[in-house]
Amino acid sequence: MRNLALALARNLETVERERGPFKVKCLVCKEPDDLFWDLILWADWFALNERARLGYLLDKLIKPLDQEALMYFSAMMTYDANDDSPFLRSLLTIQRNFDQGLYATSWHDEIIQIRSTMPQASLIVPLGHRLIERTDSTVEAMTTSVNAR
């Protein structure tokens, strides 16, 4: 699952440079014991043509994933500027809190899993820039530690 989250976070960063920011970008699973994760994306810039949107996102996000990451991937759900629901607003709040560093003490294996009472998502993994920064700094620290020995 770690590989899936990190690969998607990096791929999402590329898409954001090309197209613009996402309001929400996270992985969710319905049950804590579930191995399969859904990718939830919400952006104002999404094309109204859902087929074109999904084709672009599949090419940029899913096709580059390796077998290990794909093992945990279930589905991709996209929402455009016209979409709104309590579920999306809750994910937006979690995404903003993550981006502000409010979950800094909950990191596990460099991936944060936020528990939720929402039936669509009992676990949420935000896929923001902090995830990549945190992982890159951890790898750099480990490399420095090994080189010091």
C-alpha positions as CSV (number, residue, x, y, z in Angstrom):
1,M,0.0,0.0,0.0
2,R,2.9,2.3,0.8
3,N,4.2,1.9,-2.8
4,L,0.8,2.8,-4.2
5,A,0.4,5.9,-2.1
6,L,3.9,7.2,-2.8
7,A,3.7,6.5,-6.6
8,L,0.3,8.2,-6.9
9,A,1.5,11.2,-4.8
10,R,4.4,11.7,-7.2
11,N,2.2,11.2,-10.3
12,L,-0.4,13.6,-8.9
13,E,2.3,16.2,-8.4
14,T,3.1,16.0,-12.2
15,V,-0.6,16.3,-13.1
16,E,-0.9,19.4,-10.8
17,R,2.0,21.1,-12.6
18,E,0.4,20.4,-15.9
19,R,-3.3,21.1,-15.1
20,G,-3.7,22.8,-11.7
21,P,-4.5,21.8,-8.2
22,F,-6.8,19.2,-6.8
23,K,-9.2,20.1,-4.0
24,V,-9.1,16.5,-2.8
25,K,-6.6,13.7,-3.7
26,C,-6.7,10.7,-1.4
27,L,-6.9,7.0,-1.1
28,V,-9.8,5.5,0.8
29,C,-10.9,2.0,1.8
30,K,-14.2,1.0,3.2
31,E,-13.0,-1.4,5.8
32,P,-9.8,-1.2,7.8
33,D,-8.9,-4.8,6.9
34,D,-9.5,-4.2,3.2
35,L,-6.4,-4.4,1.0
36,F,-8.0,-2.5,-1.9
37,W,-8.0,1.3,-2.1
38,D,-10.0,3.7,-4.1
39,L,-8.4,6.9,-5.5
40,I,-10.7,9.9,-4.9
41,L,-10.0,13.1,-7.0
42,W,-11.9,16.3,-6.9
43,A,-10.8,19.3,-9.0
44,D,-12.3,22.4,-10.5
45,W,-10.3,22.0,-13.7
46,F,-11.7,18.6,-14.7
47,A,-13.1,18.5,-18.2
48,L,-16.9,18.1,-18.4
49,N,-16.2,15.2,-20.8
50,E,-15.8,12.4,-18.3
51,R,-14.3,10.0,-20.8
52,A,-11.5,12.5,-21.7
53,R,-10.9,13.2,-18.0
54,L,-10.6,9.5,-17.1
55,G,-8.4,8.8,-20.2
56,Y,-6.0,11.5,-19.2
57,L,-5.9,10.5,-15.6
58,L,-5.4,6.8,-16.4
59,D,-2.4,7.7,-18.6
60,K,-0.8,9.9,-16.1
61,L,-1.7,8.2,-12.8
62,I,-2.5,4.5,-13.2
63,K,-0.6,3.2,-16.2
64,P,2.8,4.1,-14.6
65,L,2.1,2.1,-11.5
66,D,4.1,-1.1,-11.0
67,Q,2.6,-4.5,-10.2
68,E,3.1,-4.1,-6.4
69,A,1.1,-0.8,-6.4
70,L,-1.6,-2.1,-8.7
71,M,-2.2,-5.0,-6.3
72,Y,-3.7,-2.6,-3.8
73,F,-5.6,-0.3,-6.3
74,S,-9.3,-0.8,-6.7
75,A,-10.9,2.2,-8.5
76,M,-10.6,5.8,-9.4
77,M,-13.5,8.2,-8.7
78,T,-13.4,11.7,-10.0
79,Y,-15.6,14.7,-9.1
80,D,-15.7,18.1,-11.0
81,A,-16.5,21.6,-9.9
82,N,-20.3,20.9,-10.0
83,D,-20.0,18.0,-7.6
84,D,-20.6,18.6,-3.9
85,S,-21.6,16.3,-1.0
86,P,-21.0,15.8,2.7
87,F,-18.5,13.1,1.8
88,L,-16.5,15.4,-0.5
89,R,-16.6,18.2,2.0
90,S,-15.3,15.9,4.8
91,L,-12.5,14.7,2.5
92,L,-11.7,18.4,1.7
93,T,-11.4,19.2,5.4
94,I,-9.1,16.2,6.0
95,Q,-7.0,17.2,3.0
96,R,-6.6,20.8,4.3
97,N,-5.7,19.6,7.8
98,F,-3.1,17.2,6.2
99,D,-1.7,20.0,4.1
100,Q,-1.4,22.2,7.2
101,G,0.5,19.5,9.1
102,L,-2.3,18.8,11.7
103,Y,-1.8,15.0,11.4
104,A,2.0,15.1,11.9
105,T,2.0,12.8,14.9
106,S,0.0,10.0,13.2
107,W,2.6,8.9,10.6
108,H,3.1,5.2,10.1
109,D,5.6,3.9,7.7
110,E,5.7,7.4,6.3
111,I,2.0,7.1,5.3
112,I,-0.7,8.6,7.4
113,Q,-4.0,6.6,7.7
114,I,-6.8,8.6,9.1
115,R,-9.7,6.7,10.6
116,S,-13.2,7.9,9.7
117,T,-16.8,7.1,10.5
118,M,-17.9,7.6,6.9
119,P,-19.4,4.4,5.4
120,Q,-17.6,5.1,2.1
121,A,-14.2,5.5,3.8
122,S,-13.2,4.0,7.1
123,L,-9.5,4.8,6.3
124,I,-8.2,7.8,4.4
125,V,-4.7,8.4,3.1
126,P,-4.2,12.0,1.9
127,L,-1.9,12.3,-1.1
128,G,-0.4,15.7,-0.7
129,H,3.1,17.3,-1.2
130,R,3.8,16.7,2.5
131,L,3.7,12.9,1.9
132,I,6.5,13.2,-0.8
133,E,8.5,15.7,1.3
134,R,8.3,13.5,4.4
135,T,9.3,10.4,2.5
136,D,12.1,12.1,0.7
137,S,13.5,13.5,3.9
138,T,13.2,10.1,5.6
139,V,15.1,8.4,2.8
140,E,17.8,11.2,2.9
141,A,18.2,10.8,6.6
142,M,18.5,7.0,6.3
143,T,21.1,7.4,3.5
144,T,23.1,9.8,5.6
145,S,22.9,7.5,8.6
146,V,24.2,4.5,6.5
147,N,27.0,6.6,5.0
148,A,28.1,7.7,8.4
149,R,28.7,4.1,9.5
